[in-house]
């Protein structure tokens, strides 16, 4: 790829990583529409370092407090001495399912799962499931039930959302989309579901990026141009991703996710049409 393609892919990653519309799906679809080669699972995983840094910077106070509490608890022998320490261990527990399944399904994730037919189905099916989650939340509010904030979360909700995150291993599902959906089904309010989604993504995104960088280092870093493109795409994704986080958290304070549901359905069926008409190859 050239530098312009790297910038565009970085923008796509930053815009779509945190919105429930699938960054991996868009990084597969848009290059196909433009006639570019598939950037590949390794490139996609590594440029997520940019959006990882965006999360670290946006939630730096929360992450610093959680990290300090976990370290203090380990040194004192009291692992769950306060809420921040509990959240740290909860995030770790919620990450285990996607790490295990990610390693077991690594070959499929890098090959068959990247079929545009799979991605189109993921766009549509997750939209339907998210719609059901929104209805579930609406019913809870209608009954006068209080939705959960970050301080109300228990191990049960954390582990449940951790398993929902595993669905994001299928391109087109969306990590934020699946975890926000799981959060809504677990009784969280929308902002809490999104906030926890971002915090939960940190360990798995870091692990996936490091694994791919080490495994595919020869291909990714084989030339000065390749290294430059990787760095540029990563930096751009981080800058755009920071703005994307701020937008989504503010948006979900007063809005539902129906905007993204409609978008997913339109993209999913549009992609199916282009595949069946021969405009795109799967």
C-alpha positions as CSV (number, residue, x, y, z in Angstrom):
1,X,0.0,0.0,0.0
2,X,1.0,3.6,-0.4
3,X,1.0,6.4,2.3
4,X,-2.5,7.6,1.2
5,X,-4.0,4.2,1.7
6,X,-2.3,3.9,5.1
7,X,-3.9,7.2,6.2
8,X,-7.3,6.2,4.9
9,X,-7.1,2.8,6.7
10,X,-6.0,4.6,9.9
11,X,-9.0,6.9,9.7
12,X,-11.3,3.9,9.1
13,X,-9.8,2.1,12.1
14,X,-10.1,5.1,14.4
15,X,-13.7,5.9,13.3
16,X,-15.1,2.4,13.5
17,X,-13.2,0.7,16.4
18,X,-15.3,2.2,19.1
19,X,-18.6,2.7,17.3
20,X,-20.7,-0.6,17.2
21,X,-20.2,-1.0,13.5
22,X,-17.0,-3.1,13.2
23,X,-13.6,-1.8,12.4
24,X,-12.4,-5.1,11.1
25,X,-15.4,-5.4,8.8
26,X,-14.8,-1.9,7.4
27,X,-11.1,-2.5,6.9
28,X,-12.1,-5.5,4.8
29,X,-15.0,-3.9,3.0
30,X,-13.7,-0.5,2.0
31,X,-10.4,-1.8,0.5
32,X,-12.5,-4.3,-1.5
33,X,-14.7,-1.5,-2.8
34,X,-11.7,0.6,-3.8
35,X,-10.0,-2.3,-5.5
36,X,-7.1,-2.5,-3.0
37,X,-5.7,-5.7,-1.6
38,X,-7.0,-7.0,1.8
39,X,-4.7,-5.4,4.4
40,X,-4.9,-8.6,6.3
41,X,-5.6,-9.7,9.9
42,X,-2.0,-8.9,11.1
43,X,-2.0,-5.3,9.8
44,X,-5.5,-4.8,11.2
45,X,-4.5,-6.1,14.7
46,X,-1.3,-4.0,14.8
47,X,-2.8,-0.6,13.9
48,X,-5.2,-1.2,16.8
49,X,-2.3,-0.1,19.0
50,X,-3.3,3.4,17.9
51,X,-6.9,3.0,19.3
52,X,-5.4,1.2,22.3
53,X,-3.4,4.3,23.1
54,X,-6.5,6.5,22.6
55,X,-8.3,4.4,25.3
56,X,-5.4,4.6,27.6
57,X,-5.2,8.4,27.3
58,X,-9.0,9.0,27.4
59,X,-9.4,6.9,30.5
60,X,-6.0,7.6,32.0
61,X,-7.3,8.5,35.4
62,X,-9.5,5.4,35.7
63,X,-6.7,3.2,34.4
64,X,-4.1,4.7,36.8
65,X,-6.5,4.2,39.7
66,X,-7.3,0.6,38.8
67,X,-3.6,-0.3,38.1
68,X,-2.5,1.2,41.4
69,X,-5.2,-0.5,43.3
70,X,-4.4,-3.9,41.8
71,X,-0.6,-3.5,42.6
72,X,-1.4,-2.4,46.1
73,X,-3.7,-5.3,46.6
74,X,-1.1,-7.8,45.4
75,X,1.6,-6.3,47.7
76,X,-0.7,-6.3,50.7
77,X,-2.2,-9.7,50.0
78,X,-5.7,-8.2,49.9
79,X,-6.6,-8.5,46.2
80,X,-10.1,-7.0,46.4
81,X,-9.5,-4.3,49.0
82,X,-11.5,-1.6,47.1
83,X,-13.7,-1.1,44.0
84,X,-10.8,-0.2,41.7
85,X,-9.0,-3.3,42.6
86,X,-12.1,-5.4,42.0
87,X,-12.6,-3.8,38.6
88,X,-9.0,-4.6,37.6
89,X,-9.4,-8.3,38.4
90,X,-12.9,-8.3,36.8
91,X,-11.5,-6.9,33.6
92,X,-8.8,-9.6,33.7
93,X,-11.4,-12.4,34.2
94,X,-13.6,-10.9,31.4
95,X,-10.7,-11.1,29.0
96,X,-10.0,-14.8,29.5
97,X,-12.8,-16.1,27.1
98,X,-11.7,-14.1,24.1
99,X,-8.0,-15.0,24.6
100,X,-8.8,-18.7,24.7
101,X,-11.2,-18.7,21.8
102,X,-8.9,-16.3,19.8
103,X,-6.1,-18.8,20.0
104,X,-8.3,-21.7,19.2
105,X,-9.9,-20.0,16.2
106,X,-6.8,-18.1,15.0
107,X,-6.6,-19.8,11.6
108,X,-10.3,-19.2,10.9
109,X,-10.1,-15.6,12.0
110,X,-7.2,-15.0,9.5
111,X,-8.9,-16.9,6.6
112,X,-12.5,-18.1,6.3
113,X,-14.0,-15.6,8.8
114,X,-12.7,-12.7,6.5
115,X,-15.1,-13.7,3.7
116,X,-17.4,-10.8,2.8
117,X,-20.4,-13.2,3.1
118,X,-19.5,-13.8,6.7
119,X,-19.0,-10.1,7.3
120,X,-22.3,-9.2,5.7
121,X,-24.1,-11.8,7.9
122,X,-22.4,-10.5,11.0
123,X,-23.5,-6.9,10.2
124,X,-27.1,-8.0,9.9
125,X,-27.3,-10.5,12.8
126,X,-25.6,-8.3,15.3
127,X,-27.9,-5.4,14.4
128,X,-30.9,-7.7,15.1
129,X,-29.5,-8.8,18.5
130,X,-28.6,-5.2,19.4
131,X,-32.2,-4.2,18.6
132,X,-33.4,-6.9,21.0
133,X,-31.1,-5.6,23.7
134,X,-32.4,-2.1,23.2
135,X,-36.0,-3.4,23.6
136,X,-34.9,-5.3,26.8
137,X,-33.5,-2.0,28.2
138,X,-36.7,-0.1,27.2
139,X,-38.8,-2.7,29.1
140,X,-36.6,-2.4,32.2
141,X,-37.0,1.4,32.2
142,X,-40.8,1.1,31.6
143,X,-41.0,-1.2,34.8
144,X,-39.1,1.5,36.7
145,X,-36.0,-0.6,37.2
146,X,-32.7,1.1,37.8
147,X,-30.0,0.4,35.2
148,X,-26.5,-0.4,36.5
149,X,-23.6,1.9,36.6
150,X,-19.9,0.8,36.7
151,X,-20.0,0.6,40.5
152,X,-23.0,-1.8,40.4
153,X,-21.3,-4.4,38.2
154,X,-20.7,-7.9,39.7
155,X,-18.6,-10.8,38.5
156,X,-21.7,-12.3,36.9
157,X,-22.2,-9.3,34.5
158,X,-18.4,-9.0,33.8
159,X,-18.0,-12.7,32.8
160,X,-21.2,-12.5,30.7
161,X,-19.9,-9.5,28.8
162,X,-16.5,-11.2,28.4
163,X,-18.2,-14.1,26.6
164,X,-20.2,-11.6,24.4
165,X,-16.8,-10.1,23.5
166,X,-15.8,-13.4,21.9
167,X,-18.4,-12.9,19.2
168,X,-16.2,-10.0,18.0
169,X,-13.7,-12.6,16.7
170,X,-15.9,-12.8,13.7
171,X,-15.3,-9.7,11.5
172,X,-18.3,-7.6,11.1
173,X,-19.6,-8.2,14.6
174,X,-17.7,-5.3,16.3
175,X,-16.0,-5.6,19.6
176,X,-17.8,-2.5,21.0
177,X,-21.0,-3.7,19.4
178,X,-20.9,-7.2,21.0
179,X,-19.8,-5.9,24.4
180,X,-22.3,-3.1,24.5
181,X,-25.0,-5.6,23.5
182,X,-23.9,-7.8,26.4
183,X,-23.9,-4.9,28.7
184,X,-27.4,-3.9,27.9
185,X,-28.6,-7.5,28.4
186,X,-26.8,-7.5,31.7
187,X,-28.8,-4.4,32.8
188,X,-26.2,-1.7,32.3
189,X,-27.2,1.8,31.1
190,X,-25.8,2.6,27.6
191,X,-23.0,4.9,28.7
192,X,-21.8,2.3,31.3
193,X,-22.0,-0.5,28.7
194,X,-19.8,1.6,26.3
195,X,-17.4,2.7,29.0
196,X,-16.9,-0.8,30.3
197,X,-16.6,-2.0,26.7
198,X,-13.6,0.3,26.1
199,X,-11.9,-0.8,29.4
200,X,-12.5,-4.5,28.7
201,X,-10.9,-4.1,25.2
202,X,-7.5,-3.1,26.6
203,X,-5.9,-6.5,27.5
204,X,-7.2,-8.4,24.4
205,X,-6.3,-5.7,21.9
206,X,-2.8,-5.4,23.4
207,X,-2.4,-9.2,23.3
208,X,-3.7,-9.5,19.7
209,X,-1.5,-6.7,18.5
210,X,1.7,-8.1,20.2
211,X,1.0,-11.6,18.9
212,X,0.5,-10.5,15.3
213,X,3.5,-8.1,15.4
214,X,5.8,-10.8,16.6
215,X,4.4,-13.6,14.4
216,X,4.2,-11.4,11.2
217,X,7.1,-9.1,11.9
218,X,9.1,-10.2,8.8
219,X,6.1,-9.3,6.5
220,X,5.0,-6.2,8.3
221,X,8.5,-4.8,8.8
222,X,10.3,-6.1,5.7
223,X,10.7,-2.6,4.1
224,X,11.0,1.0,5.1
225,X,7.8,1.8,3.2
226,X,5.9,-1.0,5.1
227,X,7.2,0.2,8.4
228,X,6.2,3.8,7.5
229,X,2.7,2.8,6.4
230,X,2.2,0.8,9.6
231,X,3.3,3.7,11.8
232,X,1.2,6.3,9.9
233,X,-1.9,4.1,10.0
234,X,-1.4,3.5,13.8
235,X,-0.9,7.2,14.6
236,X,-3.9,8.3,12.5
237,X,-6.1,5.6,14.1
238,X,-5.2,6.8,17.6
239,X,-6.0,10.5,16.9
240,X,-9.3,9.7,15.2
241,X,-10.1,7.0,17.8
242,X,-9.8,9.5,20.6
243,X,-12.5,11.7,19.0
244,X,-14.6,8.6,18.4
245,X,-14.6,7.7,22.1
246,X,-15.7,11.1,23.1
247,X,-18.4,11.2,20.5
248,X,-19.9,7.8,21.5
249,X,-19.9,8.4,25.2
250,X,-21.6,11.7,24.9
251,X,-24.0,10.4,22.3
252,X,-25.2,7.5,24.4
253,X,-26.0,9.7,27.3
254,X,-29.1,10.9,25.5
255,X,-29.6,8.5,22.5
256,X,-30.1,4.8,21.8
257,X,-28.0,2.7,19.5
258,X,-30.7,2.6,16.8
259,X,-28.6,4.8,14.5
260,X,-25.9,2.2,14.4
261,X,-28.5,-0.7,14.1
262,X,-29.9,0.9,10.9
263,X,-26.5,1.5,9.5
264,X,-25.4,-2.1,10.1
265,X,-28.5,-3.4,8.4
266,X,-28.1,-1.1,5.4
267,X,-24.4,-2.0,5.0
268,X,-25.0,-5.7,5.5
269,X,-27.7,-6.0,2.9
270,X,-25.9,-3.6,0.5
271,X,-22.8,-5.8,0.8
272,X,-24.9,-8.9,0.0
273,X,-26.4,-7.2,-3.0
274,X,-22.9,-6.3,-4.4
275,X,-21.6,-9.9,-3.7
276,X,-24.6,-11.5,-5.5
277,X,-24.4,-9.0,-8.4
278,X,-20.7,-9.7,-8.9
279,X,-19.7,-6.2,-8.0
280,X,-17.5,-7.6,-5.2
281,X,-15.8,-10.9,-4.8
282,X,-16.2,-12.6,-1.4
